[in-house]
Amino acid sequence: RLNEVEDWMIPTLRENTREVTEYVERKIEQVPPEDKPQAWHIMNLIVQSDVGPDFAPRFAPHLPKLAARYMYITSSTKTWYMKLLRGWWEAKIFPQQTLLDIRRELQEAIQQKKLFNELQ
């Protein structure tokens, strides 16, 4: 499991920010629910590394909708996702408005899921 962005990776990441951003976002979308935390972990490693300032602005515009659709928050993953989001907030990885939008989108998604479950 990858736990840090190694120094040798940085030039390649910087030269390919658009492609890497799109790849990571597609992985988050495409992996099965049980693998979502690992996909989000890859994004987190990138944005908290030395190349983070190059990547955070690329991820930020899509992040609220991506989170609402692909953060499968369950009883077993809730703590992990909350820690991830808190880390972004405390480290100021993304603009405050992006994080507030994530919170709003997640709350709306949770409400829609509850309503859907009640209708069944």
C-alpha positions as a printed NumPy array, in Angstrom:
array([[  0.   ,   0.   ,   0.   ],
       [  1.289,   3.399,  -0.968],
       [  1.705,   5.654,   2.061],
       [  3.667,   8.555,   0.67 ],
       [  4.634,  10.277,  -2.517],
       [  8.301,   9.487,  -3.033],
       [ 10.713,  12.196,  -4.207],
       [ 11.35 ,  10.387,  -7.485],
       [  7.623,  10.61 ,  -8.315],
       [  7.347,  14.384,  -7.994],
       [  8.711,  15.471, -11.416],
       [  6.459,  12.994, -13.228],
       [  3.427,  14.054, -11.214],
       [  4.111,  17.745, -11.881],
       [  4.507,  17.121, -15.604],
       [  1.223,  15.223, -15.786],
       [ -1.136,  16.961, -13.345],
       [ -4.171,  16.892, -15.636],
       [ -3.744,  13.237, -16.569],
       [ -3.05 ,  12.128, -13.003],
       [ -6.006,  14.113, -11.658],
       [ -8.348,  12.583, -14.218],
       [ -6.963,   9.095, -13.57 ],
       [ -7.425,   9.356,  -9.794],
       [-10.943,  10.743, -10.182],
       [-11.88 ,   7.894, -12.568],
       [-10.473,   5.341, -10.115],
       [-12.585,   6.824,  -7.319],
       [-15.62 ,   6.506,  -9.571],
       [-14.908,   3.026, -10.908],
       [-13.559,   0.918,  -8.051],
       [-16.075,  -1.154,  -6.078],
       [-17.478,   0.395,  -2.871],
       [-15.186,  -1.627,  -0.606],
       [-12.137,  -0.169,  -2.407],
       [-13.263,   3.471,  -2.349],
       [-11.249,   4.397,   0.78 ],
       [ -8.041,   3.214,  -0.91 ],
       [ -8.81 ,   5.326,  -3.988],
       [ -9.515,   8.377,  -1.824],
       [ -6.289,   7.617,   0.053],
       [ -4.318,   8.006,  -3.198],
       [ -5.87 ,  11.441,  -3.769],
       [ -5.107,  12.383,  -0.19 ],
       [ -1.475,  11.34 ,  -0.521],
       [ -1.088,  13.495,  -3.602],
       [ -2.753,  16.626,  -2.239],
       [ -0.854,  16.428,   1.051],
       [  2.524,  15.914,  -0.629],
       [  4.975,  18.432,  -2.065],
       [  2.948,  18.438,  -5.304],
       [ -0.293,  19.138,  -3.438],
       [ -0.412,  22.818,  -4.433],
       [ -0.293,  21.739,  -8.091],
       [ -3.105,  19.205,  -7.667],
       [ -5.552,  20.647,  -5.117],
       [ -6.858,  23.325,  -7.536],
       [ -7.42 ,  20.617, -10.161],
       [ -9.343,  18.337,  -7.795],
       [-11.3  ,  21.106,  -6.023],
       [-13.937,  21.934,  -8.689],
       [-15.091,  18.304,  -8.927],
       [-14.623,  17.337,  -5.312],
       [-18.072,  18.147,  -3.826],
       [-19.97 ,  16.082,  -6.421],
       [-17.315,  13.36 ,  -6.402],
       [-17.603,  13.089,  -2.621],
       [-21.407,  12.991,  -2.678],
       [-21.46 ,  10.255,  -5.283],
       [-18.444,   8.151,  -4.332],
       [-17.75 ,   8.439,  -0.619],
       [-19.63 ,   5.346,   0.463],
       [-19.957,   6.24 ,   4.109],
       [-20.958,   3.243,   6.182],
       [-20.593,   2.392,   9.844],
       [-17.211,   0.841,   9.072],
       [-15.882,   3.741,   6.934],
       [-17.459,   6.772,   8.62 ],
       [-14.553,   7.426,  10.995],
       [-12.02 ,   7.114,   8.19 ],
       [-13.857,   9.557,   5.904],
       [-14.403,  12.035,   8.743],
       [-10.686,  11.906,   9.536],
       [ -9.895,  12.496,   5.85 ],
       [-12.185,  15.528,   5.623],
       [-10.987,  16.918,   8.967],
       [ -7.397,  16.587,   7.777],
       [ -8.171,  18.58 ,   4.641],
       [ -9.912,  21.244,   6.734],
       [ -7.144,  21.553,   9.322],
       [ -4.318,  21.552,   6.761],
       [ -6.227,  23.952,   4.485],
       [ -5.609,  21.624,   1.551],
       [ -8.67 ,  22.87 ,  -0.324],
       [-10.437,  26.238,  -0.198],
       [-12.871,  26.533,   2.689],
       [-15.78 ,  26.929,   0.261],
       [-14.91 ,  23.621,  -1.416],
       [-15.019,  21.852,   1.937],
       [-18.316,  23.529,   2.86 ],
       [-19.697,  22.425,  -0.513],
       [-18.538,  18.86 ,   0.201],
       [-20.387,  18.929,   3.516],
       [-23.554,  20.282,   1.853],
       [-23.403,  17.734,  -0.992],
       [-22.838,  14.851,   1.435],
       [-25.743,  15.977,   3.619],
       [-28.018,  16.164,   0.57 ],
       [-26.892,  12.724,  -0.619],
       [-27.552,  11.226,   2.815],
       [-31.026,  12.809,   2.91 ],
       [-31.842,  11.487,  -0.566],
       [-30.69 ,   8.008,   0.41 ],
       [-32.87 ,   8.1  ,   3.543],
       [-35.865,   9.242,   1.524],
       [-35.255,   6.526,  -1.076],
       [-35.013,   3.869,   1.66 ],
       [-38.241,   5.107,   3.252],
       [-40.07 ,   4.811,  -0.08 ],
       [-39.14 ,   1.17 ,  -0.484]])
